[in-house]
Amino acid sequence: MKKRSLLVIIASAVTMFLTSCSTNIGNDLTQSFKQDTEPATIEITTSTGKAAIVNSINGAGYNRSGIQRAKDSCINLELEPEETATIHFQCEACGFDETETITAPYAKMWQCNCPEEIDADGNVREYVDIVVQQAQKEN
């Protein structure tokens, strides 16, 4: 009888241990597949009338960080002499809203204020890497 009671206690303890482990593993796996489907918006306009709207990049659901993914998808602009560009970065999730006017060669990794890791609302930090070059004047 003692052996059977001991076996039941051990089996119960093992079951509780395995259940708690699988729940944590399941939560970690679920977290790694979450994605932020609401990117920030980046509007780029130039003084000569060119315009573009691009979406930001994040690392949610990927095996690489948002910074690395943004570097790999860098936006390269080439401005004509005397041309300027205006960049407007807006993230509705955290309220980040910034505008810059570019008049010279420029490089910046833009990022919003969302958390680095995806939160319960599905928000995560958004990035965009922008490089602006100025064409040389022809003589």
Helices and strands as residue ranges (DSSP letters): H 2-33, E 41-46, E 51-55, H 66-72, E 75-79, E 85-90, E 97-102, E 106-111, E 127-134
